[in-house]
Amino acid sequence: MTSRPNSASHTAQAIFCLVLTVNLHIWPAGCGNALDLFSGGVLRVALTADHPIKTALKTTAFSAASTIEIDRQASSFRILYPDPSREVTGTFAIVEDAAVVSAIDFTFGPLSIRFSFDVAHRIVSMSTSTGQSWQPSESSTEDILGLGHSGVDAYIAANAELVDAARRSDPSPTGGGGGGVGGGSDGSGHVPGTGAKELLAGQDIFGGPLGILGTLVVVTGLSSLSVWPALYFVFQVVVAVNLTLAILNVGGGSVASAGNSATAITGSAILRVVDNLSGSVPIWFVVLIENKEQRLPGGNLLGNQAIPAGESRAFNVPPGTRDINIIVPHGPSCYMVYREKEVNLMAGKTLEIVIDDSRSGEILPPDCQDG
């Protein structure tokens, strides 16, 4: 039987909510959000089913997250679990009035895996408690994902070397496009395959930086023998934490200043991309280049997916004149970029781009010897 709250209690709650709403610059959650502020100025936010962090952790062994604690003074955060042996922690830095993750650790029992980032979203180091470590090379290539990245696309663009290695290691017949994440907890709170034998296998199957991602695959219960979903998972969680920090105004700026809340890439025009390449070569990226003058958003339309050879994908995009980069793997360490310049996308119309062997692409980096 549901009881009706008394009038005085209801009125007091309404006044309290109004005070919170008026003082959003002090208490950004407002009324109705599961935010608590306790001693030391630490923000504590309950992770509801539709919270971005909860969504990013979904289908993994870290999905049971209940709360995130944010310590402004220490510039740190902690995602809590009913099982104390599991934890996600990290630090953040203030960049242009936005709080962005500078490091994140995934911990299960005695095993932890750390990812550190610079202000350009690049992973500058990866390490595990078992002694594995990796840093990227100093070499850089052209940013073929275009300007104006946001969200996960910003991290993909900033980590081209690592993304390339991870996608090429995927044993799927589509050549590493990735099909999302799977696996996760078996329902008992146990993470599948965290014994010494499984961890060594995860490290040994993939050399170098992929050994660290292989360890993350085992710990998170992600798809076996596939490190690209594991790397994409890290980016998703980091972006979700960035968004949470922005919503809570931790950096003093706005949600938009965090660079993780891009205008949605959707609209009344239809772009269809067809992969007719021979040799089972997938399309990894379909990049709509941002048009700042016309305020048209840009980004990788495929996310963590790929277009397998012989298939096509259609996207609803904003109408306008755009440049498009269509990118496929070329040999073990290079890309082939097919550039479409000043494509006219019209409302209510379908524009089809067919990529086949008759097309001339551009190999990057220019000195690539693969293929």
C-alpha positions in Angstrom: 0.0 0.0 0.0 1.4 3.4 -1.0 1.3 6.1 1.5 0.8 9.8 0.6 3.4 12.2 1.9 2.1 14.8 4.3 1.7 18.4 3.1 4.4 19.9 5.2 7.0 17.3 4.1 6.1 17.7 0.5 6.4 21.5 0.7 9.8 21.3 2.4 11.0 18.9 -0.3 9.8 21.3 -3.0 11.5 24.2 -1.4 14.8 22.2 -1.1 14.6 21.2 -4.7 14.0 24.8 -5.7 17.1 25.9 -3.8 19.2 23.3 -5.5 17.9 24.3 -8.9 18.5 28.0 -8.4 22.1 27.2 -7.2 23.2 25.0 -10.1 26.5 26.8 -10.2 27.2 25.5 -6.7 25.3 22.2 -6.7 25.1 21.2 -10.4 23.0 18.1 -10.1 19.8 20.0 -9.2 16.6 18.2 -8.0 16.0 14.6 -8.9 19.6 13.6 -9.6 21.3 11.1 -7.4 24.0 13.4 -6.1 25.4 13.6 -2.6 28.0 16.0 -1.2 29.8 14.8 1.9 32.8 15.9 4.0 35.9 17.0 2.2 34.0 18.4 -0.8 33.8 15.0 -2.5 30.9 14.6 -4.9 29.2 11.2 -4.9 26.8 10.3 -7.8 24.7 7.1 -8.0 25.1 5.4 -11.3 21.6 4.7 -12.5 20.9 2.3 -15.3 20.9 5.1 -18.0 24.0 6.9 -16.7 26.7 7.3 -19.3 29.2 5.5 -17.1 26.9 2.6 -16.5 26.2 2.3 -20.2 29.9 2.3 -21.0 30.6 -0.5 -18.5 27.6 -2.6 -19.7 28.2 -6.2 -20.9 31.6 -6.3 -19.1 32.6 -7.7 -15.7 32.7 -4.1 -14.5 29.0 -3.5 -15.1 27.9 -3.7 -11.5 29.2 -0.2 -10.7 27.0 1.6 -8.2 28.6 5.0 -7.5 31.2 7.4 -8.7 33.1 9.6 -6.2 34.8 12.7 -7.4 37.4 14.5 -5.2 37.9 18.0 -6.6 40.8 18.8 -4.3 42.7 15.7 -5.2 41.6 15.8 -8.9 40.7 12.1 -8.6 37.7 9.9 -9.1 36.6 6.4 -8.0 33.9 4.1 -9.3 32.7 1.8 -6.6 31.4 -1.8 -6.7 29.5 -4.0 -4.3 32.5 -6.4 -4.6 35.4 -4.5 -3.0 37.9 -6.5 -5.1 36.8 -4.6 -8.2 37.4 -0.9 -8.8 37.9 1.8 -11.4 39.9 4.8 -10.3 41.7 7.6 -11.9 42.8 11.2 -12.0 41.7 14.2 -14.1 43.3 17.5 -15.2 41.7 20.9 -16.0 42.2 21.8 -19.7 40.5 25.0 -21.0 38.0 25.0 -18.1 37.1 21.3 -18.7 38.0 18.4 -16.4 39.3 15.5 -18.5 40.7 12.1 -17.5 44.5 12.1 -17.3 44.7 8.5 -16.0 42.4 5.5 -15.4 43.0 2.2 -13.6 40.9 -1.0 -13.9 41.5 -3.2 -10.9 40.4 -6.7 -10.0 41.9 -8.2 -6.9 45.7 -7.8 -7.1 45.7 -7.1 -10.8 45.5 -3.5 -12.1 45.8 -1.9 -15.6 46.6 1.8 -16.0 46.1 4.1 -19.0 47.6 7.6 -18.9 46.6 10.3 -21.3 48.0 13.7 -22.4 45.9 16.8 -23.1 45.4 15.8 -26.7 43.7 12.5 -25.7 46.7 10.4 -26.6 47.6 7.4 -24.5 51.1 8.2 -23.4 51.6 5.0 -21.4 50.0 1.7 -20.5 51.1 -0.5 -17.6 50.0 -3.4 -15.5 50.7 -4.5 -11.9 52.4 -7.6 -13.5 55.2 -5.4 -14.9 54.0 -4.9 -18.5 54.5 -1.4 -19.9 54.2 0.5 -23.2 54.7 4.0 -24.6 53.9 5.1 -28.1 56.5 6.0 -30.7 57.4 9.6 -31.4 56.4 9.3 -35.1 53.1 10.7 -36.2 51.0 10.5 -39.4 48.4 12.8 -40.9 45.2 13.1 -39.0 42.9 11.3 -41.6 39.9 11.5 -39.3 39.6 15.2 -39.9 39.2 18.1 -37.5 36.8 18.7 -34.8 36.7 15.3 -33.2 34.7 14.7 -30.0 33.9 11.8 -27.8 35.4 8.4 -28.7 36.4 9.7 -32.1 38.8 12.2 -30.5 40.6 9.3 -28.8 40.6 7.1 -31.9 42.2 9.9 -33.9 44.8 10.7 -31.2 45.9 7.0 -30.9 46.1 6.0 -34.5 49.2 3.8 -34.0 47.6 1.8 -31.2 44.2 1.7 -32.8 45.7 0.3 -36.0 47.6 -2.4 -34.1 44.5 -3.4 -32.1 42.2 -3.6 -35.1 44.7 -5.6 -37.2 45.0 -8.2 -34.4 41.2 -8.9 -34.5 40.8 -12.5 -35.8 37.4 -11.8 -37.2 36.9 -12.3 -41.0 36.0 -8.7 -41.4 39.6 -7.7 -40.7 39.3 -6.0 -37.4 36.3 -3.8 -37.7 35.1 -5.0 -34.3 31.6 -6.0 -33.4 31.1 -4.4 -30.0 31.9 -6.1 -26.7 30.5 -9.2 -25.2 31.1 -11.6 -22.4 31.2 -10.0 -19.0 30.5 -11.5 -15.6 29.0 -15.0 -15.4 26.4 -13.7 -13.0 28.2 -14.8 -9.8 30.5 -11.8 -9.6 33.4 -13.9 -10.9 35.4 -12.5 -13.9 35.9 -15.3 -16.4 39.5 -16.3 -16.8 41.4 -14.4 -14.2 43.7 -17.2 -13.2 47.5 -17.1 -13.9 47.2 -19.4 -16.9 44.5 -17.3 -18.6 46.4 -14.0 -17.8 49.6 -15.4 -19.3 47.7 -16.5 -22.4 46.2 -13.1 -22.8 49.7 -11.5 -22.5 51.5 -14.0 -24.8 49.0 -14.2 -27.6 49.5 -10.5 -28.3 53.0 -8.9 -28.2 54.0 -5.4 -27.1 51.1 -3.1 -26.2 48.5 -5.7 -27.3 49.7 -7.9 -24.4 48.4 -5.2 -22.0 45.1 -5.0 -23.9 45.0 -8.8 -23.9 45.2 -8.7 -20.1 42.4 -6.2 -20.1 40.3 -8.5 -22.2 40.7 -11.3 -19.6 40.0 -9.0 -16.6 36.9 -7.4 -18.1 35.5 -10.5 -19.6 35.4 -9.0 -23.1 35.3 -11.0 -26.3 38.1 -13.6 -26.4 41.1 -13.0 -28.6 40.0 -9.5 -29.6 41.8 -6.5 -28.3 40.1 -3.8 -30.4 36.9 -4.0 -28.4 39.0 -3.7 -25.2 40.7 -0.5 -26.4 37.3 0.9 -27.6 35.9 0.0 -24.1 38.6 2.1 -22.5 37.8 5.1 -24.7 34.1 4.7 -24.0 34.6 4.7 -20.2 37.0 7.7 -20.3 34.5 9.7 -22.4 31.7 8.8 -20.1 33.7 10.0 -17.1 34.6 13.2 -19.0 31.0 13.8 -19.7 30.1 13.3 -16.0 32.8 15.7 -14.9 31.5 18.3 -17.3 27.8 17.9 -16.2 29.0 18.4 -12.6 30.9 21.4 -13.7 34.1 20.1 -12.1 36.3 22.1 -14.4 34.3 25.3 -14.1 33.4 25.2 -17.9 30.4 23.8 -19.7 29.5 20.4 -21.0 30.5 21.5 -24.5 33.9 22.7 -23.4 34.8 19.1 -22.4 34.8 18.2 -26.0 32.7 15.1 -25.4 29.2 16.4 -26.3 29.3 16.9 -30.0 26.2 17.8 -32.1 24.6 14.6 -33.2 25.6 13.5 -36.7 22.1 12.9 -38.0 19.9 14.5 -40.6 17.6 14.2 -43.6 20.2 13.3 -46.2 21.3 9.6 -46.7 24.9 8.6 -47.3 25.3 5.0 -48.4 28.8 3.5 -48.6 29.4 0.2 -50.5 32.5 -2.0 -50.0 33.2 -3.8 -53.3 36.9 -4.3 -52.7 38.4 -7.7 -53.4 40.4 -9.7 -50.9 37.9 -9.3 -48.1 39.2 -5.8 -47.3 36.9 -4.1 -44.8 36.1 -0.4 -44.6 37.2 0.8 -41.1 36.2 4.5 -41.1 33.7 6.6 -42.9 34.6 10.1 -41.8 32.4 13.1 -42.4 34.7 16.0 -42.1 33.4 18.8 -39.9 32.3 22.0 -41.6 32.8 24.7 -39.0 31.6 27.6 -41.3 28.2 26.0 -41.8 28.2 24.5 -38.2 27.9 20.9 -39.6 29.3 18.3 -37.3 31.9 15.7 -38.3 33.2 12.4 -37.1 33.6 8.7 -37.8 30.1 7.4 -38.7 31.0 3.8 -38.2 32.0 4.0 -34.5 33.7 0.7 -33.5 32.1 -1.2 -36.4 33.4 -2.0 -39.9 31.8 -2.5 -43.3 32.8 -6.0 -44.5 33.7 -6.6 -48.1 30.6 -7.1 -50.2 28.3 -5.2 -47.8 27.1 -1.6 -47.4 26.0 0.8 -44.7 23.6 3.8 -44.9 23.8 6.8 -42.6 21.4 9.6 -42.0 23.5 12.8 -42.1 22.9 16.6 -42.2 22.5 18.0 -45.7 25.2 20.2 -47.1 28.5 20.2 -49.0 31.0 18.0 -47.2 34.4 16.3 -47.6 34.4 12.6 -46.7 37.3 10.2 -46.0 36.8 6.5 -46.5 39.6 4.5 -44.9 40.6 0.9 -45.2 43.6 -1.1 -44.0 46.5 -1.5 -46.4 49.1 -4.1 -45.5 50.1 -4.7 -41.9 50.7 -1.1 -40.8 49.3 1.4 -43.3 46.0 2.9 -44.5 44.4 3.5 -47.9 42.3 6.7 -47.9 39.7 7.4 -50.5 38.9 11.1 -50.4 35.6 12.5 -51.6 35.7 16.3 -52.0 32.8 18.6 -51.8 30.1 16.0 -51.9 26.6 17.4 -52.1 24.4 15.7 -49.5 20.7 16.6 -50.2 17.7 16.4 -47.9 15.5 13.4 -48.8 18.1 12.1 -51.3 20.5 9.1 -51.1 24.1 9.6 -52.2 25.9 6.3 -52.8 29.7 6.0 -52.7 31.1 2.7 -54.0 34.6 1.7 -53.1 36.1 -0.9 -55.4 39.4 -1.9 -57.0 39.0 0.6 -59.8 39.2 3.5 -57.4 42.5 5.3 -56.7 43.3 5.8 -53.1 46.1 7.5 -51.2 48.4 5.4 -49.1 49.4 6.8 -45.7 51.9 7.2 -44.4 53.4 8.3 -47.7 56.5 6.2 -47.2 54.5 3.0 -46.5 56.2 -0.1 -47.9 53.3 -2.5 -47.1 50.7 -3.9 -49.4 
